[in-house]
């Protein structure tokens, strides 16, 4: 399953932490779950959850006032350098857009979409070329993971989440019993993805996915998303006007892509429709079904904040190096706060998102499941920690290295280039700090006798510069 493309509904843009090489996330670029501006969906407290009760809203990296037209396409080549993202290729594909959409009718028919509905739902579709800029934007500025967590897991959002848990207690009770998925995790996803239905996106899912199915570098992938979106409206689960969301087609309070909707959406209240936008029962159950099918382990947590012993070998901080909690304990890794590990036989891997100067975390199976929902470690940490806070847990105990200055994109690119010059980095420098950069940085750190934590700090950049 491709990275779930929806919104992490804060004004922050893309995550760069998916590979764990740096505790930095990007701001102002193309998010993993990209969004634009809009209005809310699930009804207010204690009102019945039925379609069309409340409009939708979203906050983007640089929000615009309601009614303000979105900026037009820049007319420039995409930053990826892909041949289908050149300005000329985009213009040529846009000129052929209607033909491209019409040519998808045979595939739509094979999916049992009626001819009348195909014509109805594709009539008047035009390409949204602004998406090409969003698809290929290169984030320049970054936020640290601690700033990201501060924004997503805050007192106001926690208070709202607890209200939601009370107001929809019958739905959460039923879903927890049926699927065995922790209600606090579902509530935290709802809160992080859309700030409890107030930030969901305002682009037409049909228009966005049709645009991407016919123009740009991901046409095969988005062709399936567009046809799946047509299936949803053809079946009558949702109306086209309900399917408004991110530029990449994610919609609803917990941000389902059309293909994910097909796999996971359920009709929890038996009304014949799978409404993950305006029906709380269907929304909560569908999100739980997603997590359950991705391997959620009932009754288990997502991970533990841990204290690492002095002189710890950070080469062990690797997603591929899972060991039992008892083995980690034997190496001197202890839970922050001093409590014992409840199930010593459980396997976990160590994550040190801020390097040797920050807290460590032992991540269990359910953390991996959250990362299937959105494959960024910063996102999964926010969901897990938010869930713990909703159930009454405390903030993280150990301090983050807030004195660290995050690297700009130019500095991240330079860091990769310097690592390549020294023979540690074998990829193509792109300014995106992923797993390959982390491994290269670890090699360099080991060669100079510093903790090989893979953390891309300004100090490491200076050492690479030889200063």
Secondary structure, 3 states (H helix, E strand, C coil): CCCCCCCCCCCCCCECCCCCCCCEEEECCCCCCCCCCCECCCCCCCCCCCCCCCCECCCCCCCCCCCCCCCCCCCCCCCCCCHHHCHHHHHHHHHCHHHHHHCCHHHHHHCCCCHHHHHHHHCCCCCCCHHHHHHCCCCCEEEEHHHHHHHHCCHHHHHHHHHHHHHCHHHHHHHHHHHCCCHHHHHHHHHHHHCCCCCCCCEEHHHHHHHHHHCCCCHHHHHHHHHHHHHHHHHCCCCCCCCEECCCCCECCCCECHHHHHHHCCCCCCCCCCCCCCCHHHHHHHHHHHHHHCCCCCCCCCEEEEECCCCCCHHHCCCCCCEEHHHHHHCCCEECCCCCCCCCCCEEEEECCCHHHCCEEEECHHHHHHHHHCCCHHHHHHHHHHHHHHCCCCCCCCCCCCCCCCCCHHHHHHHHHHHHHCCCCCCCCCCCCCHHHHHHHHHHHHHHCCCCCCCCCHHHHHHHHCC
